[in-house]
Amino acid sequence: MLHLCQKSSTVPGMTTPHPERLRLVMYIRVSTAGQLDGYGLEAQEKDCRRWAKKHGHKLIKVCTDGAVSGKTTDDERPGLTEALGIIAAGDADGILAPTLDRLARELTVQEAALSVIWAYGRRAFTVDHGEHVPDDEDDPMRKFVRQVMGAAADLERGLIAKRLRNGRKTKAAAGGYAYGAPAYGQRAEDKTLTVDSNEAAVLDQMRTWQAEGVSIRAIADRLNTAGIPTKRGGRWHPTTVNRLLSPDARAAARQQSAQARAAEREQTKRQRADRILHRLT
């Protein structure tokens, strides 16, 4: 009789258990490099809201990091930091993201975020997987599978990005337009460079003045007096004019820009390393 009562939902005095209703923080992110998969913030939020409604959970906050790389550390991502802070304060029962790689493309950041969530006794959910349960010493495969999946996703993104870079380099080497702002006198149409007739006429005039012996500074003054804007709509400076009229100056400017970008990348790496070292000590 007891067995029959347990299976019946119509026995007087018995109630059917309801799924647990959780308070969840939604976290969504897009990167600075643009989404290779086209999975933007609006689509991510829509998927999360649909999942939460289906499972009967309440979304109490949407935390967003727009134009932030997944490789950025957690303290450089205010949205993720806010979400983890809400969880640590006990104001939410867990976090919901579209996928684990929305938390971070870098496996170390992903694992750090999960460790914070679990350390406070909270729960982690993703739309594509459901709940990611905490690691268990008696089930080491659980952690292994999660980390291998994360590493595989990171590898796939890296291969896609490499193919895109190689494609741009090949197109540029063949004289095609690959990326970046078109040079003065040109404009991009349907991913193809064409002549900008107005700018081309200005460039011809600049070369004529140079051939007549007009100095670089005087050419810049003439352009500004005539109200002719630069490519970006600003005023002309002698260095800008010189880059347009001198091949050597253009090559030097490109080299200087490349060196500055490389130095900035190295500085960013060092700053991240210093923050990690500070935490460990």
C-alpha positions as CSV (number, residue, x, y, z in Angstrom):
1,M,0.0,0.0,0.0
2,L,2.9,2.3,0.8
3,H,4.4,1.8,-2.6
4,L,1.1,2.6,-4.3
5,C,0.7,5.8,-2.3
6,Q,4.1,7.0,-3.2
7,K,3.4,6.7,-6.9
8,S,-0.1,8.2,-6.8
9,S,-0.5,12.0,-7.0
10,T,-4.3,11.8,-6.2
11,V,-4.1,10.3,-2.7
12,P,-5.7,12.7,-0.2
13,G,-3.1,14.7,1.9
14,M,-0.3,14.2,-0.6
15,T,1.3,17.0,-2.7
16,T,3.4,16.8,-5.8
17,P,6.8,18.3,-5.2
18,H,7.7,21.4,-7.2
19,P,11.1,22.1,-8.7
20,E,13.3,24.4,-6.6
21,R,13.0,28.1,-7.6
22,L,16.4,29.7,-7.6
23,R,17.5,33.3,-7.7
24,L,20.1,33.5,-10.5
25,V,22.4,36.2,-11.9
26,M,22.7,36.2,-15.6
27,Y,26.2,36.9,-17.1
28,I,26.7,37.6,-20.8
29,R,29.8,38.8,-22.6
30,V,31.1,39.8,-26.1
31,S,34.7,40.3,-27.0
32,T,36.7,43.2,-28.4
33,A,37.6,41.2,-31.5
34,G,34.0,40.6,-32.4
35,Q,32.1,37.4,-32.2
36,L,33.4,34.7,-34.6
37,D,30.1,32.9,-34.1
38,G,27.9,36.0,-34.3
39,Y,26.5,35.3,-30.8
40,G,25.8,38.8,-29.5
41,L,24.5,40.1,-26.2
42,E,20.9,40.2,-27.4
43,A,20.9,36.6,-28.5
44,Q,22.7,35.4,-25.3
45,E,20.2,37.2,-23.1
46,K,17.2,35.8,-25.0
47,D,18.5,32.2,-24.6
48,C,19.2,32.7,-20.9
49,R,15.7,34.1,-20.2
50,R,14.1,31.3,-22.1
51,W,16.1,28.7,-20.1
52,A,15.3,30.4,-16.8
53,K,11.6,30.5,-17.6
54,K,11.5,26.9,-18.7
55,H,13.1,25.7,-15.4
56,G,11.1,28.1,-13.2
57,H,14.0,30.2,-11.9
58,K,14.1,33.9,-11.3
59,L,16.7,36.2,-12.9
60,I,17.5,38.9,-10.4
61,K,20.2,40.7,-12.3
62,V,21.8,40.9,-15.7
63,C,25.6,41.5,-15.6
64,T,27.2,42.4,-18.9
65,D,30.8,42.8,-20.2
66,G,30.6,44.4,-23.6
67,A,33.6,44.5,-25.9
68,V,35.7,42.5,-23.4
69,S,38.0,39.7,-24.4
70,G,37.4,36.3,-22.8
71,K,41.1,36.2,-22.0
72,T,40.8,39.2,-19.8
73,T,41.3,38.4,-16.2
74,D,38.4,38.6,-13.8
75,D,39.4,41.9,-12.1
76,E,39.4,43.6,-15.5
77,R,35.8,42.5,-16.2
78,P,33.4,44.6,-14.0
79,G,30.4,42.6,-15.1
80,L,31.8,39.2,-14.0
81,T,33.2,40.8,-10.8
82,E,29.7,42.2,-10.0
83,A,28.0,38.8,-10.6
84,L,30.5,37.0,-8.4
85,G,30.1,39.7,-5.7
86,I,26.3,39.2,-5.7
87,I,26.8,35.5,-5.2
88,A,29.4,36.0,-2.5
89,A,27.0,38.4,-0.6
90,G,24.3,35.7,-0.6
91,D,21.9,37.7,-2.7
92,A,21.7,35.0,-5.4
93,D,21.7,31.2,-5.4
94,G,23.8,30.9,-8.6
95,I,24.9,32.2,-11.9
96,L,23.5,31.5,-15.4
97,A,25.5,32.0,-18.6
98,P,24.8,30.9,-22.2
99,T,27.9,28.6,-22.3
100,L,31.0,28.2,-20.1
101,D,33.2,30.0,-22.7
102,R,31.0,33.1,-22.0
103,L,32.6,33.2,-18.6
104,A,36.0,33.1,-20.1
105,R,37.8,31.7,-23.2
106,E,40.8,31.1,-21.0
107,L,40.5,27.9,-19.0
108,T,42.2,29.3,-15.9
109,V,39.7,32.2,-15.6
110,Q,36.8,29.8,-16.1
111,E,38.0,27.6,-13.3
112,A,38.7,30.5,-11.0
113,A,35.1,31.8,-11.5
114,L,33.6,28.4,-10.8
115,S,35.8,27.9,-7.7
116,V,34.4,31.2,-6.3
117,I,30.8,30.2,-7.0
118,W,31.2,26.7,-5.4
119,A,33.2,28.1,-2.5
120,Y,30.2,30.1,-1.4
121,G,27.9,27.1,-1.8
122,R,26.2,28.5,-4.9
123,R,25.4,26.9,-8.2
124,A,26.6,27.4,-11.8
125,F,24.3,26.9,-14.8
126,T,24.7,27.2,-18.6
127,V,22.0,27.1,-21.2
128,D,23.7,24.5,-23.2
129,H,24.5,22.1,-20.3
130,G,22.4,22.8,-17.3
131,E,24.1,22.7,-13.9
132,H,27.8,22.3,-13.6
133,V,28.1,20.5,-10.3
134,P,31.2,21.0,-8.0
135,D,34.2,18.8,-8.3
136,D,34.2,15.6,-6.4
137,E,37.3,13.8,-5.1
138,D,35.5,10.5,-5.8
139,D,34.8,11.5,-9.4
140,P,37.9,13.0,-10.9
141,M,36.6,12.4,-14.4
142,R,34.0,15.2,-13.8
143,K,36.7,17.9,-13.6
144,F,38.8,16.3,-16.3
145,V,35.9,16.2,-18.9
146,R,35.0,19.8,-18.1
147,Q,38.5,21.1,-18.5
148,V,39.2,19.0,-21.7
149,M,36.0,20.4,-23.2
150,G,37.1,23.9,-22.3
151,A,40.6,23.3,-23.8
152,A,39.0,21.9,-27.0
153,A,36.8,24.9,-27.4
154,D,39.8,27.2,-26.9
155,L,41.7,25.3,-29.6
156,E,38.8,25.5,-32.0
157,R,38.6,29.3,-31.6
158,G,42.3,29.6,-32.0
159,L,42.3,27.7,-35.3
160,I,39.4,29.7,-36.6
161,A,41.2,33.0,-35.7
162,K,44.4,31.7,-37.4
163,R,42.6,30.9,-40.6
164,L,41.1,34.4,-40.7
165,R,44.5,36.0,-40.1
166,N,46.1,33.8,-42.8
167,G,43.3,34.7,-45.2
168,R,43.8,38.4,-44.6
169,K,47.6,38.1,-45.1
170,T,47.1,36.2,-48.3
171,K,44.6,38.8,-49.7
172,A,46.9,41.7,-48.7
173,A,49.9,40.0,-50.3
174,A,48.0,39.7,-53.5
175,G,47.2,43.4,-53.4
176,G,43.6,43.1,-52.1
177,Y,41.9,44.9,-49.3
178,A,42.1,42.7,-46.1
179,Y,41.3,44.9,-43.1
180,G,41.9,48.3,-41.5
181,A,41.1,51.8,-42.5
182,P,41.6,52.6,-46.2
183,A,44.4,55.0,-47.1
184,Y,43.7,58.6,-48.0
185,G,42.4,58.7,-51.5
186,Q,40.6,55.3,-51.2
187,R,37.4,53.9,-49.7
188,A,36.1,50.4,-49.0
189,E,33.0,49.2,-50.9
190,D,31.8,45.6,-50.4
191,K,35.2,44.7,-48.9
192,T,36.9,46.1,-52.0
193,L,39.1,49.2,-52.2
194,T,38.0,51.8,-54.7
195,V,39.2,55.3,-55.5
196,D,37.6,58.2,-53.5
197,S,37.5,60.8,-56.2
198,N,37.3,63.8,-53.8
199,E,40.3,62.7,-51.7
200,A,42.2,61.6,-54.8
201,A,41.8,65.2,-56.2
202,V,43.1,66.6,-52.9
203,L,46.1,64.2,-53.0
204,D,46.9,65.3,-56.5
205,Q,46.9,68.9,-55.5
206,M,49.2,68.2,-52.5
207,R,51.7,66.5,-54.9
208,T,51.5,69.5,-57.3
209,W,52.3,71.9,-54.4
210,Q,55.2,69.7,-53.4
211,A,56.6,69.7,-56.9
212,E,56.3,73.5,-56.9
213,G,58.6,73.6,-53.8
214,V,55.9,74.3,-51.2
215,S,57.0,73.1,-47.8
216,I,55.1,70.3,-45.9
217,R,54.0,72.7,-43.2
218,A,52.8,75.2,-45.8
219,I,50.8,72.5,-47.6
220,A,49.1,71.6,-44.2
221,D,48.3,75.3,-43.7
222,R,46.7,75.6,-47.2
223,L,44.5,72.6,-46.6
224,N,43.3,73.9,-43.2
225,T,42.7,77.3,-44.6
226,A,40.6,75.8,-47.4
227,G,38.6,73.8,-44.9
228,I,39.5,70.5,-46.3
229,P,39.4,67.8,-43.6
230,T,41.7,64.8,-43.0
231,K,40.4,61.2,-43.5
232,R,39.0,61.3,-40.0
233,G,37.6,64.8,-40.3
234,G,40.3,66.6,-38.3
235,R,42.9,69.3,-39.1
236,W,46.0,68.6,-41.1
237,H,49.4,68.5,-39.4
238,P,52.8,68.4,-41.2
239,T,53.5,64.8,-40.1
240,T,50.2,63.7,-41.6
241,V,51.0,65.4,-44.9
242,N,54.5,64.0,-44.9
243,R,53.2,60.4,-44.5
244,L,51.0,60.9,-47.5
245,L,53.7,62.4,-49.8
246,S,56.8,60.4,-48.6
247,P,57.0,56.6,-49.0
248,D,59.8,56.5,-46.5
249,A,57.7,58.4,-43.9
250,R,54.8,56.0,-44.5
251,A,57.1,53.0,-44.0
252,A,58.5,54.5,-40.8
253,A,55.0,55.3,-39.5
254,R,53.9,51.7,-40.1
255,Q,56.9,50.3,-38.3
256,Q,56.5,52.7,-35.4
257,S,52.8,51.6,-35.0
258,A,53.7,47.9,-35.1
259,Q,56.3,48.5,-32.4
260,A,53.9,50.4,-30.3
261,R,51.3,47.7,-30.5
262,A,53.8,45.0,-29.6
263,A,55.0,47.1,-26.6
264,E,51.4,47.5,-25.5
265,R,50.7,43.8,-25.7
266,E,53.9,43.1,-23.6
267,Q,52.9,45.7,-21.0
268,T,49.4,44.1,-20.7
269,K,50.9,40.7,-20.1
270,R,53.2,42.1,-17.5
271,Q,50.4,43.9,-15.7
272,R,48.3,40.7,-15.6
273,A,51.3,38.7,-14.3
274,D,51.9,41.4,-11.6
275,R,48.2,41.1,-10.5
276,I,48.4,37.3,-10.2
277,L,51.6,37.5,-8.3
278,H,50.0,40.1,-5.9
279,R,47.2,37.7,-5.2
280,L,49.5,34.8,-4.5
281,T,51.6,36.8,-2.1
